[in-house]
Amino acid sequence: MIRKLLRYLAAAACWLVIAGIAHADELADYDPHSSAWNGMAQFVALAEGSGFTVTPVTELDWNELGADDILFLIYPTRRVDPSRLADFVQAGGNVVIADDFGDGEDAMTGLGLIRTPHPPKASRTFEGRVWAPIATAQSDHPIARDVGEVVTNHPAALEHVEGATTVIGFDDGALVVAGERGTGRFVAVADPSIFINRMQQEPFHGNVQLAANILRWLDRGHRATHIVLLRGDVPMYGDPQPFIDDPRGGSTGRAIHAVNQWLGARSEWLLTPGAMKAVAAGLAALLLVLAIIALPVRRGPRIDGAWLKFSRPIRRDDPHALIAGADRLVDESARPSRRGAGSRGSLLVLACVMRDQVQSHLAEIAQRSEPLYTMPEAELVAKVSEARGTQAGVALSRVYRRLRALPSRGQAAAPWSSGALPRRDFESLYRDVAELCRTLGHALSEA
């Protein structure tokens, strides 16, 4: 009887040891601290050697994830809320979800991916092992650079991909998919075992290169360098921040967002009445110092209201203005590079003065006021030719249209007038008008 009891106790002890070993082996799956074949110490070393920090978590608050975080979900055994994951990426977050037969299927569906549990078809396998199909690059995406081949271990496959790019795939499905949603990025992997220690060693160079490329693509210019590693059954709560990052917003946009975050964090502090009085006194003292600095040290000039007086602009046909303009013309003739619109405006006024002088001479001959505007050209030329000769008629026909095209003297002399007459045109007009005045029997001074 005692021997039978001892045999039962020995058998029970053996079963307990076997169950403990199996349980310990299960816990070691994807353990970031484990150097066993199914741990992830090799991946953590790769990430840290590339400048990342890795933090395994036992619970996840979505609201604590920021622009410097990369959420790494590997074989989750608790359902990942697809709406929270989509909102996290939409707001500017970066995530990797690596799952084959865990509870990440709904989250993948929320990203536009449908996972199939059936083994994928592959043209080649590793050393002829059907459970180790080889996937190859399917695009020129940055994640696929220098990868070549990826050896898998009992993988699933993504049979439908919408709104993303198939980076690595089999003959009938995708293994690695990358995409952007809003201002964030996501990577979906249908075989998490490619990140375990054994699959990150020799001779699986493509697996190592793939892991490095994924981290490099998600770091957004070395700004997201903190990997939040979530594996297995981890509770998740809270909601993602409404805005996390916008890599295309530039440094100014990120600085404004940082200030907003700082102000939001400060608003969580409650000041006591004594602290509020101290803050108010400090602000009052600061305003007093600023006011003293802003006030003038000494009294300025006496204010006499002269700035209220209205001064009418000088007309450009004013005698003093015309003389000053003529003086400028003399100076500009020596410095042609400094001619400006002011001198051309003075020439226009002088041309109008000449036109008015010619108008008075023609009015004496035609016995009509303003004959340049009240008589046709042919009739006026005939009248002048009859009174002063053919040479006078020819001289008039040479300047008739140019004189008639000039504006009124008031328009040309107005301060707001933008009319101008180039010096070359004025000199030609002056010579022709002088010839006309000579034929009419009147003198016009030479320029």
Secondary structure, DSSP 8 states (H G I E B T S, - for coil): -HHHHHHHHHHHHHHHHHHHHHHHHHHTTT-TT--STTS-HHHHHHHHHTT-EEEE-SSEEGGG--TTEEEEEEEESS---HHHHHHHHHTT-EEEEE-SSSS-HHHHHHTTEEEE-S----S-BGGG-TTSBEEEE-S--GGGTTT-EEE-SS--EEEEE-SSEEEEE-SSSEEEEEEEETTEEEEEES-GGGGSTGGGSTT-HHHHHHHHHHHHHHSTTTT--EEEEEEES--EES---S----GGGHHHHHHHHHHHHHHHHHTT----HHHHHHHHHHHHHHHHHHHHHHS-SS--S---SGGGS------TTSHHHHHHHHHHHHHHHH-GGG--HHHHHHHHHHHHHHHHHHHHHHHHHHTSSSHHHHS-HHHHHHHHHHHH-HHHHHHHHHHHHHHHHS--HHHHHSTT------HHHHHHHHHHHHHHHHHHT------
